[in-house]
Each structure stands twice: as C-alpha cells, then as structure tokens.
Amino acid sequence: MQNRTKANPNILITGGTDDLGLELVKKYIAEGANVLVTGRKTEEIARNNIPIQAHYIQADQTNPLEAAQTIKNTFDKLEWN
C-alpha cells in the first residue's frame, strides 16, 4: 500500500482531460500526488498531454453506473482502503 501523507496524497479529478481539470492534474502531479483522472474521451489524453504519471479511467460521471464504477476503480488503482 502506498504511503498516504501530505507529501503524496491520492487525488481523484473528474473531467481532468482539459481546461481547469487538466491544469489541476498537472499541478498535483508536479507536487508528487497520486492522481486518478476521469474523462469521457480517451483521445483527449494524447491531444492534451495528460501527464504519464496520472492514472486514467474513461467514464461519464453524469451516468450513475459509471460514477459508481469510477469510485470502485479509484480505490483499486490508488490502493485506498
């Protein structure tokens, strides 16, 4: 399990593939956080230069089933217990 301290917090950013969300992803990655990003379009990852250190899940957070699956995947990918 990863060490969860202020030095490397686990952060979930929905809609993190462009605009403000993307800037937050870059900021938190630069600060050493473990970041999980969600977005609807996988092609935005390459086009917008999502940092390689970020974990990515394709999901539409307006869909309740996909939002619930994102929560489960967040715990799995970032080893939150």
Chimera marker file (.cmm) of the C-alpha trace (Angstrom):
<marker_set name="trace">
<marker id="1" x="0.000" y="0.000" z="0.000" r="1" g="1" b="0" radius="0.5"/>
<marker id="2" x="1.216" y="3.484" z="-0.826" r="1" g="1" b="0" radius="0.5"/>
<marker id="3" x="2.209" y="5.883" z="1.908" r="1" g="1" b="0" radius="0.5"/>
<marker id="4" x="-0.620" y="8.423" z="2.226" r="1" g="1" b="0" radius="0.5"/>
<marker id="5" x="0.892" y="11.610" z="3.587" r="1" g="1" b="0" radius="0.5"/>
<marker id="6" x="0.714" y="15.229" z="2.571" r="1" g="1" b="0" radius="0.5"/>
<marker id="7" x="3.822" y="14.533" z="0.504" r="1" g="1" b="0" radius="0.5"/>
<marker id="8" x="1.951" y="12.182" z="-1.856" r="1" g="1" b="0" radius="0.5"/>
<marker id="9" x="-1.832" y="12.368" z="-1.402" r="1" g="1" b="0" radius="0.5"/>
<marker id="10" x="-4.264" y="10.375" z="-3.543" r="1" g="1" b="0" radius="0.5"/>
<marker id="11" x="-6.470" y="12.676" z="-5.621" r="1" g="1" b="0" radius="0.5"/>
<marker id="12" x="-9.415" y="11.946" z="-7.944" r="1" g="1" b="0" radius="0.5"/>
<marker id="13" x="-10.111" y="14.580" z="-10.606" r="1" g="1" b="0" radius="0.5"/>
<marker id="14" x="-13.223" y="14.098" z="-12.704" r="1" g="1" b="0" radius="0.5"/>
<marker id="15" x="-13.232" y="15.847" z="-16.054" r="1" g="1" b="0" radius="0.5"/>
<marker id="16" x="-9.462" y="16.148" z="-15.858" r="1" g="1" b="0" radius="0.5"/>
<marker id="17" x="-8.640" y="15.858" z="-19.552" r="1" g="1" b="0" radius="0.5"/>
<marker id="18" x="-8.965" y="19.538" z="-20.463" r="1" g="1" b="0" radius="0.5"/>
<marker id="19" x="-9.369" y="23.081" z="-19.162" r="1" g="1" b="0" radius="0.5"/>
<marker id="20" x="-9.311" y="23.577" z="-15.382" r="1" g="1" b="0" radius="0.5"/>
<marker id="21" x="-9.302" y="19.839" z="-14.643" r="1" g="1" b="0" radius="0.5"/>
<marker id="22" x="-6.179" y="19.323" z="-16.761" r="1" g="1" b="0" radius="0.5"/>
<marker id="23" x="-4.393" y="22.194" z="-15.015" r="1" g="1" b="0" radius="0.5"/>
<marker id="24" x="-5.215" y="20.638" z="-11.651" r="1" g="1" b="0" radius="0.5"/>
<marker id="25" x="-3.862" y="17.263" z="-12.823" r="1" g="1" b="0" radius="0.5"/>
<marker id="26" x="-0.580" y="18.882" z="-13.876" r="1" g="1" b="0" radius="0.5"/>
<marker id="27" x="-0.344" y="20.845" z="-10.616" r="1" g="1" b="0" radius="0.5"/>
<marker id="28" x="-0.896" y="17.854" z="-8.361" r="1" g="1" b="0" radius="0.5"/>
<marker id="29" x="1.414" y="15.579" z="-10.381" r="1" g="1" b="0" radius="0.5"/>
<marker id="30" x="4.155" y="18.229" z="-10.106" r="1" g="1" b="0" radius="0.5"/>
<marker id="31" x="3.601" y="18.270" z="-6.330" r="1" g="1" b="0" radius="0.5"/>
<marker id="32" x="4.038" y="14.482" z="-6.135" r="1" g="1" b="0" radius="0.5"/>
<marker id="33" x="0.411" y="13.418" z="-5.712" r="1" g="1" b="0" radius="0.5"/>
<marker id="34" x="-1.026" y="10.139" z="-6.944" r="1" g="1" b="0" radius="0.5"/>
<marker id="35" x="-3.695" y="11.327" z="-9.389" r="1" g="1" b="0" radius="0.5"/>
<marker id="36" x="-6.577" y="9.427" z="-10.961" r="1" g="1" b="0" radius="0.5"/>
<marker id="37" x="-8.215" y="11.273" z="-13.862" r="1" g="1" b="0" radius="0.5"/>
<marker id="38" x="-11.610" y="10.566" z="-15.395" r="1" g="1" b="0" radius="0.5"/>
<marker id="39" x="-12.900" y="11.786" z="-18.716" r="1" g="1" b="0" radius="0.5"/>
<marker id="40" x="-15.318" y="10.747" z="-21.428" r="1" g="1" b="0" radius="0.5"/>
<marker id="41" x="-12.918" y="10.808" z="-24.390" r="1" g="1" b="0" radius="0.5"/>
<marker id="42" x="-9.685" y="8.830" z="-24.405" r="1" g="1" b="0" radius="0.5"/>
<marker id="43" x="-8.397" y="10.793" z="-27.422" r="1" g="1" b="0" radius="0.5"/>
<marker id="44" x="-8.135" y="13.867" z="-25.180" r="1" g="1" b="0" radius="0.5"/>
<marker id="45" x="-5.341" y="12.193" z="-23.199" r="1" g="1" b="0" radius="0.5"/>
<marker id="46" x="-2.893" y="12.340" z="-26.106" r="1" g="1" b="0" radius="0.5"/>
<marker id="47" x="-4.179" y="15.608" z="-27.532" r="1" g="1" b="0" radius="0.5"/>
<marker id="48" x="-3.925" y="17.474" z="-24.233" r="1" g="1" b="0" radius="0.5"/>
<marker id="49" x="-0.705" y="15.871" z="-22.973" r="1" g="1" b="0" radius="0.5"/>
<marker id="50" x="-2.074" y="14.275" z="-19.813" r="1" g="1" b="0" radius="0.5"/>
<marker id="51" x="1.000" y="13.565" z="-17.641" r="1" g="1" b="0" radius="0.5"/>
<marker id="52" x="2.128" y="9.949" z="-17.918" r="1" g="1" b="0" radius="0.5"/>
<marker id="53" x="2.184" y="9.686" z="-14.107" r="1" g="1" b="0" radius="0.5"/>
<marker id="54" x="-1.608" y="10.097" z="-13.916" r="1" g="1" b="0" radius="0.5"/>
<marker id="55" x="-3.900" y="7.080" z="-13.838" r="1" g="1" b="0" radius="0.5"/>
<marker id="56" x="-6.813" y="7.388" z="-16.269" r="1" g="1" b="0" radius="0.5"/>
<marker id="57" x="-10.309" y="5.904" z="-16.327" r="1" g="1" b="0" radius="0.5"/>
<marker id="58" x="-12.672" y="6.571" z="-19.219" r="1" g="1" b="0" radius="0.5"/>
<marker id="59" x="-16.041" y="7.349" z="-17.651" r="1" g="1" b="0" radius="0.5"/>
<marker id="60" x="-19.028" y="9.657" z="-17.979" r="1" g="1" b="0" radius="0.5"/>
<marker id="61" x="-19.659" y="10.974" z="-14.474" r="1" g="1" b="0" radius="0.5"/>
<marker id="62" x="-23.188" y="12.072" z="-15.439" r="1" g="1" b="0" radius="0.5"/>
<marker id="63" x="-24.076" y="8.363" z="-15.687" r="1" g="1" b="0" radius="0.5"/>
<marker id="64" x="-24.752" y="6.989" z="-12.173" r="1" g="1" b="0" radius="0.5"/>
<marker id="65" x="-23.480" y="3.484" z="-13.030" r="1" g="1" b="0" radius="0.5"/>
<marker id="66" x="-20.219" y="4.820" z="-14.466" r="1" g="1" b="0" radius="0.5"/>
<marker id="67" x="-19.797" y="7.162" z="-11.497" r="1" g="1" b="0" radius="0.5"/>
<marker id="68" x="-20.178" y="4.227" z="-9.093" r="1" g="1" b="0" radius="0.5"/>
<marker id="69" x="-17.671" y="2.181" z="-11.088" r="1" g="1" b="0" radius="0.5"/>
<marker id="70" x="-15.232" y="5.112" z="-11.002" r="1" g="1" b="0" radius="0.5"/>
<marker id="71" x="-15.343" y="5.119" z="-7.217" r="1" g="1" b="0" radius="0.5"/>
<marker id="72" x="-14.544" y="1.392" z="-7.140" r="1" g="1" b="0" radius="0.5"/>
<marker id="73" x="-11.737" y="1.833" z="-9.688" r="1" g="1" b="0" radius="0.5"/>
<marker id="74" x="-10.312" y="4.730" z="-7.693" r="1" g="1" b="0" radius="0.5"/>
<marker id="75" x="-9.871" y="2.527" z="-4.659" r="1" g="1" b="0" radius="0.5"/>
<marker id="76" x="-8.391" y="-0.273" z="-6.792" r="1" g="1" b="0" radius="0.5"/>
<marker id="77" x="-5.936" y="1.863" z="-8.775" r="1" g="1" b="0" radius="0.5"/>
<marker id="78" x="-4.731" y="4.080" z="-5.940" r="1" g="1" b="0" radius="0.5"/>
<marker id="79" x="-4.827" y="1.337" z="-3.307" r="1" g="1" b="0" radius="0.5"/>
<marker id="80" x="-7.126" y="3.236" z="-0.981" r="1" g="1" b="0" radius="0.5"/>
<marker id="81" x="-8.567" y="1.116" z="1.812" r="1" g="1" b="0" radius="0.5"/>
<link id1="1" id2="2" r="1" g="1" b="0" radius="0.2"/>
<link id1="2" id2="3" r="1" g="1" b="0" radius="0.2"/>
<link id1="3" id2="4" r="1" g="1" b="0" radius="0.2"/>
<link id1="4" id2="5" r="1" g="1" b="0" radius="0.2"/>
<link id1="5" id2="6" r="1" g="1" b="0" radius="0.2"/>
<link id1="6" id2="7" r="1" g="1" b="0" radius="0.2"/>
<link id1="7" id2="8" r="1" g="1" b="0" radius="0.2"/>
<link id1="8" id2="9" r="1" g="1" b="0" radius="0.2"/>
<link id1="9" id2="10" r="1" g="1" b="0" radius="0.2"/>
<link id1="10" id2="11" r="1" g="1" b="0" radius="0.2"/>
<link id1="11" id2="12" r="1" g="1" b="0" radius="0.2"/>
<link id1="12" id2="13" r="1" g="1" b="0" radius="0.2"/>
<link id1="13" id2="14" r="1" g="1" b="0" radius="0.2"/>
<link id1="14" id2="15" r="1" g="1" b="0" radius="0.2"/>
<link id1="15" id2="16" r="1" g="1" b="0" radius="0.2"/>
<link id1="16" id2="17" r="1" g="1" b="0" radius="0.2"/>
<link id1="17" id2="18" r="1" g="1" b="0" radius="0.2"/>
<link id1="18" id2="19" r="1" g="1" b="0" radius="0.2"/>
<link id1="19" id2="20" r="1" g="1" b="0" radius="0.2"/>
<link id1="20" id2="21" r="1" g="1" b="0" radius="0.2"/>
<link id1="21" id2="22" r="1" g="1" b="0" radius="0.2"/>
<link id1="22" id2="23" r="1" g="1" b="0" radius="0.2"/>
<link id1="23" id2="24" r="1" g="1" b="0" radius="0.2"/>
<link id1="24" id2="25" r="1" g="1" b="0" radius="0.2"/>
<link id1="25" id2="26" r="1" g="1" b="0" radius="0.2"/>
<link id1="26" id2="27" r="1" g="1" b="0" radius="0.2"/>
<link id1="27" id2="28" r="1" g="1" b="0" radius="0.2"/>
<link id1="28" id2="29" r="1" g="1" b="0" radius="0.2"/>
<link id1="29" id2="30" r="1" g="1" b="0" radius="0.2"/>
<link id1="30" id2="31" r="1" g="1" b="0" radius="0.2"/>
<link id1="31" id2="32" r="1" g="1" b="0" radius="0.2"/>
<link id1="32" id2="33" r="1" g="1" b="0" radius="0.2"/>
<link id1="33" id2="34" r="1" g="1" b="0" radius="0.2"/>
<link id1="34" id2="35" r="1" g="1" b="0" radius="0.2"/>
<link id1="35" id2="36" r="1" g="1" b="0" radius="0.2"/>
<link id1="36" id2="37" r="1" g="1" b="0" radius="0.2"/>
<link id1="37" id2="38" r="1" g="1" b="0" radius="0.2"/>
<link id1="38" id2="39" r="1" g="1" b="0" radius="0.2"/>
<link id1="39" id2="40" r="1" g="1" b="0" radius="0.2"/>
<link id1="40" id2="41" r="1" g="1" b="0" radius="0.2"/>
<link id1="41" id2="42" r="1" g="1" b="0" radius="0.2"/>
<link id1="42" id2="43" r="1" g="1" b="0" radius="0.2"/>
<link id1="43" id2="44" r="1" g="1" b="0" radius="0.2"/>
<link id1="44" id2="45" r="1" g="1" b="0" radius="0.2"/>
<link id1="45" id2="46" r="1" g="1" b="0" radius="0.2"/>
<link id1="46" id2="47" r="1" g="1" b="0" radius="0.2"/>
<link id1="47" id2="48" r="1" g="1" b="0" radius="0.2"/>
<link id1="48" id2="49" r="1" g="1" b="0" radius="0.2"/>
<link id1="49" id2="50" r="1" g="1" b="0" radius="0.2"/>
<link id1="50" id2="51" r="1" g="1" b="0" radius="0.2"/>
<link id1="51" id2="52" r="1" g="1" b="0" radius="0.2"/>
<link id1="52" id2="53" r="1" g="1" b="0" radius="0.2"/>
<link id1="53" id2="54" r="1" g="1" b="0" radius="0.2"/>
<link id1="54" id2="55" r="1" g="1" b="0" radius="0.2"/>
<link id1="55" id2="56" r="1" g="1" b="0" radius="0.2"/>
<link id1="56" id2="57" r="1" g="1" b="0" radius="0.2"/>
<link id1="57" id2="58" r="1" g="1" b="0" radius="0.2"/>
<link id1="58" id2="59" r="1" g="1" b="0" radius="0.2"/>
<link id1="59" id2="60" r="1" g="1" b="0" radius="0.2"/>
<link id1="60" id2="61" r="1" g="1" b="0" radius="0.2"/>
<link id1="61" id2="62" r="1" g="1" b="0" radius="0.2"/>
<link id1="62" id2="63" r="1" g="1" b="0" radius="0.2"/>
<link id1="63" id2="64" r="1" g="1" b="0" radius="0.2"/>
<link id1="64" id2="65" r="1" g="1" b="0" radius="0.2"/>
<link id1="65" id2="66" r="1" g="1" b="0" radius="0.2"/>
<link id1="66" id2="67" r="1" g="1" b="0" radius="0.2"/>
<link id1="67" id2="68" r="1" g="1" b="0" radius="0.2"/>
<link id1="68" id2="69" r="1" g="1" b="0" radius="0.2"/>
<link id1="69" id2="70" r="1" g="1" b="0" radius="0.2"/>
<link id1="70" id2="71" r="1" g="1" b="0" radius="0.2"/>
<link id1="71" id2="72" r="1" g="1" b="0" radius="0.2"/>
<link id1="72" id2="73" r="1" g="1" b="0" radius="0.2"/>
<link id1="73" id2="74" r="1" g="1" b="0" radius="0.2"/>
<link id1="74" id2="75" r="1" g="1" b="0" radius="0.2"/>
<link id1="75" id2="76" r="1" g="1" b="0" radius="0.2"/>
<link id1="76" id2="77" r="1" g="1" b="0" radius="0.2"/>
<link id1="77" id2="78" r="1" g="1" b="0" radius="0.2"/>
<link id1="78" id2="79" r="1" g="1" b="0" radius="0.2"/>
<link id1="79" id2="80" r="1" g="1" b="0" radius="0.2"/>
<link id1="80" id2="81" r="1" g="1" b="0" radius="0.2"/>
</marker_set>
